[in-house]
Every structure is written in structure tokens, then in C-alpha cells.
Amino acid sequence: MSELRRVWVTRARPGADRTAERLSALGFTPVVTPLLDIRPLDARPDLTGVQALAFTSRNAVKVFAEGARLPSVPVFVVGDATAASAREAGFHDVRSAGGDLHALAALIRAEAAGLSILHPCAAEPAGDLGDLVGDAARITALAVYEAIETVATVPDVWDAVLIHSPRAGRALAAGLSTEAAGRRIAVAISPAAAAPLTVPGFGEIRIAAAPTEDALLAALGKPGVNV
């Protein structure tokens, strides 16, 4: 058995660096080797008639805010971390669903019924917000960035790996052999993020109780515990 101390952070920067800081504060040794890279797209949003915005990631907030004037409309976001990014970017009326995509859809149905909503998002979003909202509001998706797989080598030394998204889960599964998994622990932020992890070499696959980084780190546990 080995001690759980060295944690591989696979998410793209700058998020990876924020996660590494949190891991260090908890007593872990972060191993930052991203499997994804965020690249902005040449999106030119038409804000005519837009009555609200919806964001499902901090990356979308950052890219959109850098490339467009900020409309004075309500902003609906998936969780508190994304809400913080939206406020930092200059948005004022920010409303957090405090959960996942389904929670965001429920918030929009409750507080934005009938509105025309622009949804800046990834080129390959984790889910279809428009389908979940249905006829309650008019959702227009706009791809403002893409997450592409990096050419990264598997770290030599790690005890557990964090998976923040289904895309990262797929990238990990594609680049990790059974031998490299080595009976280590994989901790995923959601069942969808864990689904691609078909590599049989993991000793354990844990799933966060909620799709937040707080829950992800809680599922990781405490450093020094034998695994």
C-alpha cells in the first residue's frame, strides 16, 4: 500500500493552477500536467435582442468577456465558481444555480421564462442547455472556445488523478495504459466525467457527491491515508 499524497491535476490552465493551490493548502503535492488546452475561437457575438446570458464554465466567461462588450443583462451561471468569475469580469446581476447543468436549466425556467438568452460555451459542451430549458426560454448557443487535447506525458509519480470534465476523462482514458494506472485512484467530478475511464488498472474510481470542485476534493479525502 502507498500513501495518498501526490495528485495529478489534468485540467487546463489556468484552472489547473487554482486547483494546485487548493491541493497544496490541504497538504497534498500537486502534479500539474494538463491533458487539455483552452483555445479561444473567433466568435463574433450578435447581442441584438439578447435579454440574458448563461454560462456553464469559467473558461466561457473569460473568453467572452475579453472579446465582447458586456451587456447590462442578467447572467445565469451553473455554479458559484463561475459566478465569481462573472463578477470579476464585470457583470453585476449574476445568479448562480449552485449545481450542475440541470440546476442551471431549472433556474432559467424559474427566473428567465420567455427571455432570449445567449449561451457562450465550448465547441463541445458537456450537455445541451437548450434541450433542458425547453420552451421556457430561447437559448442560443455560441461556441467561444475549444478544449483540445495536449501532447502530454503521464507523470512518473502520482497517487491519484483528478478529472474535472468528461472531455478530460476521455483524454485520460486515451493516453493511459493499464500498467500506468497502476492500481491508483481516479476521482471524477461527475458520473459523466468518470464514464470514459474504462482502463482496468485503477484501484478505485471515486465520483464527487456534487459537480463542484469542493465535492471533488472531498471525495479525494485527506493526504497520507493509505491507498
KEVEXDO-230985 format. One record per residue (C-alpha): residue number from 1; residue in three letters; chain; x, y, z. Coordinates in pm, 1 decimal. Layout:
R   timar   vovo   lumse         c1         c2         c3
R     NUM    ALA       A          X          Y          Z
...
This chain:
R   timar   vovo   lumse         c1         c2         c3
R       1    MET       A        0.0        0.0        0.0
R       2    SER       A      108.2      359.7      -62.7
R       3    GLU       A       18.6      694.1       86.1
R       4    LEU       A     -216.6      930.0      -93.4
R       5    ARG       A      -12.1     1247.9     -135.0
R       6    ARG       A       76.8     1321.4     -497.0
R       7    VAL       A     -226.5     1427.7     -700.3
R       8    TRP       A     -219.9     1461.3    -1078.4
R       9    VAL       A     -415.3     1765.9    -1198.7
R      10    THR       A     -532.7     1711.1    -1556.3
R      11    ARG       A     -749.9     2017.6    -1619.7
R      12    ALA       A     -642.1     2302.0    -1845.6
R      13    ARG       A     -467.3     2611.1    -1718.6
R      14    PRO       A     -537.2     2849.8    -1555.2
R      15    GLY       A     -784.5     2630.0    -1370.4
R      16    ALA       A     -513.7     2370.9    -1307.3
R      17    ASP       A     -306.9     2624.0    -1117.4
R      18    ARG       A     -602.1     2720.6     -897.1
R      19    THR       A     -663.8     2353.5     -819.2
R      20    ALA       A     -295.5     2303.3     -740.7
R      21    GLU       A     -307.7     2588.1     -488.2
R      22    ARG       A     -604.7     2428.9     -314.5
R      23    LEU       A     -434.1     2089.1     -304.9
R      24    SER       A     -119.8     2239.3     -154.6
R      25    ALA       A     -326.9     2411.7      114.2
R      26    LEU       A     -479.6     2074.0      201.8
R      27    GLY       A     -136.5     1911.7      236.9
R      28    PHE       A     -116.5     1731.3      -97.1
R      29    THR       A      162.0     1756.4     -353.0
R      30    PRO       A        3.2     1864.8     -682.5
R      31    VAL       A      140.7     1727.7    -1008.7
R      32    VAL       A       18.5     1968.0    -1276.7
R      33    THR       A       22.0     1800.3    -1617.5
R      34    PRO       A     -282.4     1922.1    -1812.5
R      35    LEU       A     -443.8     1695.1    -2068.1
R      36    LEU       A     -640.3     1981.5    -2222.9
R      37    ASP       A     -563.2     2326.4    -2354.9
R      38    ILE       A     -820.3     2605.7    -2389.1
R      39    ARG       A     -813.1     2791.8    -2719.6
R      40    PRO       A    -1043.4     3087.6    -2791.6
R      41    LEU       A    -1243.7     3079.9    -3111.6
R      42    ASP       A    -1302.9     3375.0    -3340.2
R      43    ALA       A    -1661.5     3416.3    -3225.4
R      44    ARG       A    -1837.9     3742.1    -3301.2
R      45    PRO       A    -2148.7     3754.0    -3083.5
R      46    ASP       A    -2454.5     3937.4    -3205.8
R      47    LEU       A    -2608.0     4087.1    -2893.1
R      48    THR       A    -2912.0     4226.8    -3071.6
R      49    GLY       A    -3218.8     4124.4    -2876.7
R      50    VAL       A    -3020.8     3934.9    -2612.3
R      51    GLN       A    -3201.0     3966.6    -2277.8
R      52    ALA       A    -2977.1     3746.2    -2063.5
R      53    LEU       A    -2658.0     3540.5    -2072.4
R      54    ALA       A    -2592.4     3187.8    -1949.9
R      55    PHE       A    -2251.8     3041.1    -1867.1
R      56    THR       A    -2161.1     2684.0    -1781.9
R      57    SER       A    -1788.8     2735.3    -1727.4
R      58    ARG       A    -1532.6     2987.6    -1609.6
R      59    ASN       A    -1347.9     2945.4    -1939.6
R      60    ALA       A    -1651.1     3068.5    -2132.1
R      61    VAL       A    -1682.9     3372.7    -1906.0
R      62    LYS       A    -1317.7     3464.5    -1950.8
R      63    VAL       A    -1312.7     3426.8    -2329.3
R      64    PHE       A    -1645.8     3602.4    -2383.7
R      65    ALA       A    -1561.0     3893.2    -2154.9
R      66    GLU       A    -1232.1     3952.2    -2335.5
R      67    GLY       A    -1388.1     3959.1    -2679.9
R      68    ALA       A    -1716.8     4147.1    -2645.4
R      69    ARG       A    -1875.7     4444.3    -2478.2
R      70    LEU       A    -2057.4     4339.4    -2163.9
R      71    PRO       A    -2432.9     4384.3    -2193.6
R      72    SER       A    -2627.3     4502.4    -1888.0
R      73    VAL       A    -2844.3     4192.5    -1865.7
R      74    PRO       A    -2894.8     3919.9    -1604.8
R      75    VAL       A    -2629.5     3648.7    -1611.4
R      76    PHE       A    -2724.5     3293.4    -1515.4
R      77    VAL       A    -2436.8     3059.3    -1426.1
R      78    VAL       A    -2401.5     2695.6    -1336.9
R      79    GLY       A    -2219.4     2732.3    -1004.4
R      80    ASP       A    -2057.2     2963.5     -753.9
R      81    ALA       A    -1705.7     2946.1     -902.2
R      82    THR       A    -1840.7     3055.2    -1240.8
R      83    ALA       A    -2043.1     3325.9    -1066.0
R      84    ALA       A    -1725.8     3461.0     -905.9
R      85    SER       A    -1555.5     3472.5    -1246.0
R      86    ALA       A    -1853.4     3654.8    -1397.3
R      87    ARG       A    -1843.7     3920.7    -1126.2
R      88    GLU       A    -1467.7     3958.6    -1166.4
R      89    ALA       A    -1521.3     4006.5    -1540.3
R      90    GLY       A    -1754.7     4299.9    -1475.3
R      91    PHE       A    -2103.9     4151.4    -1474.3
R      92    HIS       A    -2327.7     4280.7    -1196.2
R      93    ASP       A    -2653.9     4086.1    -1198.5
R      94    VAL       A    -2515.4     3732.6    -1160.3
R      95    ARG       A    -2737.3     3446.1    -1048.0
R      96    SER       A    -2585.0     3109.2     -959.6
R      97    ALA       A    -2764.8     2775.8     -985.3
R      98    GLY       A    -2518.2     2632.1     -734.1
R      99    GLY       A    -2509.6     2295.5     -907.1
R     100    ASP       A    -2493.9     2133.9    -1248.5
R     101    LEU       A    -2643.1     2189.5    -1593.9
R     102    HIS       A    -2982.7     2060.5    -1479.2
R     103    ALA       A    -2982.9     2306.6    -1189.3
R     104    LEU       A    -2899.1     2590.5    -1427.2
R     105    ALA       A    -3184.7     2492.1    -1657.1
R     106    ALA       A    -3421.5     2489.1    -1360.2
R     107    LEU       A    -3302.3     2836.1    -1254.0
R     108    ILE       A    -3358.6     2972.0    -1603.5
R     109    ARG       A    -3705.9     2820.7    -1622.1
R     110    ALA       A    -3789.1     2979.9    -1285.7
R     111    GLU       A    -3634.1     3326.0    -1331.2
R     112    ALA       A    -3589.9     3383.2    -1704.5
R     113    ALA       A    -3902.8     3244.7    -1863.1
R     114    GLY       A    -3965.6     3386.7    -2208.2
R     115    LEU       A    -3627.6     3558.2    -2238.8
R     116    SER       A    -3387.1     3539.3    -2530.1
R     117    ILE       A    -3064.3     3403.4    -2377.7
R     118    LEU       A    -2717.8     3381.1    -2532.9
R     119    HIS       A    -2514.3     3084.1    -2407.9
R     120    PRO       A    -2138.9     3130.3    -2474.3
R     121    CYS       A    -1989.8     2783.7    -2437.2
R     122    ALA       A    -1734.7     2527.7    -2550.6
R     123    ALA       A    -1730.2     2391.5    -2903.0
R     124    GLU       A    -1812.9     2053.7    -2746.7
R     125    PRO       A    -2028.9     2133.8    -2442.9
R     126    ALA       A    -2091.1     1869.6    -2179.2
R     127    GLY       A    -2466.0     1895.7    -2236.6
R     128    ASP       A    -2736.2     2081.2    -2427.6
R     129    LEU       A    -2872.7     2363.1    -2213.6
R     130    GLY       A    -3133.7     2448.1    -2474.8
R     131    ASP       A    -3281.2     2098.5    -2463.2
R     132    LEU       A    -3301.6     2109.8    -2083.9
R     133    VAL       A    -3465.8     2452.8    -2077.5
R     134    GLY       A    -3711.7     2355.3    -2348.1
R     135    ASP       A    -3974.8     2609.1    -2449.0
R     136    ALA       A    -3939.6     2810.1    -2126.7
R     137    ALA       A    -3677.4     3040.3    -2282.6
R     138    ARG       A    -3496.2     3086.5    -2611.6
R     139    ILE       A    -3137.0     2960.3    -2577.3
R     140    THR       A    -2882.2     3039.7    -2848.4
R     141    ALA       A    -2550.4     2857.5    -2806.0
R     142    LEU       A    -2233.6     3034.5    -2919.6
R     143    ALA       A    -1905.2     2842.1    -2921.3
R     144    VAL       A    -1638.6     3080.1    -2790.1
R     145    TYR       A    -1360.9     2832.5    -2710.9
R     146    GLU       A    -1248.4     2477.7    -2769.1
R     147    ALA       A    -1075.1     2233.3    -2538.6
R     148    ILE       A     -811.5     2039.1    -2728.5
R     149    GLU       A     -602.1     1750.1    -2606.9
R     150    THR       A     -241.0     1835.9    -2534.1
R     151    VAL       A       59.4     1620.6    -2613.1
R     152    ALA       A      136.2     1542.3    -2250.1
R     153    THR       A      321.8     1250.1    -2099.0
R     154    VAL       A      185.0     1064.9    -1799.7
R     155    PRO       A      366.2     1178.8    -1483.2
R     156    ASP       A      607.8      924.6    -1342.8
R     157    VAL       A      495.0      964.9     -983.5
R     158    TRP       A      134.9     1016.8     -871.9
R     159    ASP       A     -107.6      852.1     -632.9
R     160    ALA       A     -439.9      989.6     -753.5
R     161    VAL       A     -573.2     1178.7    -1054.6
R     162    LEU       A     -848.1     1442.1    -1067.3
R     163    ILE       A    -1087.9     1454.4    -1363.6
R     164    HIS       A    -1283.9     1777.9    -1391.4
R     165    SER       A    -1483.7     1706.1    -1708.4
R     166    PRO       A    -1597.1     1430.9    -1947.5
R     167    ARG       A    -1350.6     1564.9    -2206.4
R     168    ALA       A    -1063.0     1525.9    -1960.5
R     169    GLY       A    -1188.7     1177.3    -1879.5
R     170    ARG       A    -1175.2     1081.9    -2245.9
R     171    ALA       A     -827.5     1229.1    -2285.5
R     172    LEU       A     -705.2     1039.5    -1980.8
R     173    ALA       A     -855.1      710.7    -2097.9
R     174    ALA       A     -696.4      752.4    -2441.1
R     175    GLY       A     -346.8      817.0    -2308.5
R     176    LEU       A     -327.5      593.8    -2002.2
R     177    SER       A     -235.0      226.7    -2010.1
R     178    THR       A     -343.9      -33.7    -1758.8
R     179    GLU       A       13.4      -50.4    -1633.1
R     180    ALA       A       30.4      327.8    -1592.2
R     181    ALA       A     -295.2      330.5    -1396.9
R     182    GLY       A     -109.8      106.3    -1154.5
R     183    ARG       A     -392.7       49.6     -903.7
R     184    ARG       A     -404.4      423.1     -834.3
R     185    ILE       A     -714.5      630.1     -754.5
R     186    ALA       A     -916.8      830.1    -1006.4
R     187    VAL       A    -1150.9     1097.3     -869.0
R     188    ALA       A    -1411.3     1238.2    -1110.4
R     189    ILE       A    -1631.1     1542.3    -1069.4
R     190    SER       A    -1939.2     1366.6    -1210.4
R     191    PRO       A    -2058.4     1027.7    -1342.2
R     192    ALA       A    -2016.3     1165.5    -1696.8
R     193    ALA       A    -1652.7     1252.8    -1624.5
R     194    ALA       A    -1594.6      903.4    -1484.1
R     195    ALA       A    -1769.5      719.7    -1768.3
R     196    PRO       A    -1471.9      713.6    -2010.8
R     197    LEU       A    -1240.5      557.5    -1750.6
R     198    THR       A    -1253.8      204.3    -1883.2
R     199    VAL       A     -885.3      143.5    -1810.9
R     200    PRO       A     -897.9     -162.9    -1581.5
R     201    GLY       A     -581.9      -74.3    -1392.9
R     202    PHE       A     -731.3      177.6    -1147.8
R     203    GLY       A     -752.0       56.8     -792.0
R     204    GLU       A    -1057.9      275.2     -730.3
R     205    ILE       A    -1271.6      526.8     -914.5
R     206    ARG       A    -1444.8      781.5     -693.1
R     207    ILE       A    -1717.5     1022.8     -800.1
R     208    ALA       A    -1784.6     1354.2     -628.8
R     209    ALA       A    -2116.6     1385.9     -447.7
R     210    ALA       A    -2187.2     1708.1     -641.8
R     211    PRO       A    -2038.3     1854.5     -962.7
R     212    THR       A    -1820.1     2107.9     -780.9
R     213    GLU       A    -1450.8     2121.7     -701.5
R     214    ASP       A    -1531.1     2133.4     -330.1
R     215    ALA       A    -1706.3     1797.5     -362.9
R     216    LEU       A    -1426.7     1665.7     -585.6
R     217    LEU       A    -1164.1     1743.1     -322.6
R     218    ALA       A    -1387.4     1597.4      -51.1
R     219    ALA       A    -1403.2     1271.9     -249.6
R     220    LEU       A    -1024.7     1275.2     -275.8
R     221    GLY       A    -1004.4     1260.8      102.2
R     222    LYS       A     -710.9     1353.4      320.4
R     223    PRO       A     -339.0     1326.6      243.2
R     224    GLY       A     -143.1     1046.0      398.8
R     225    VAL       A     -425.5      792.9      402.8
R     226    ASN       A     -308.1      453.7      279.4
R     227    VAL       A     -441.8      351.9      -59.6
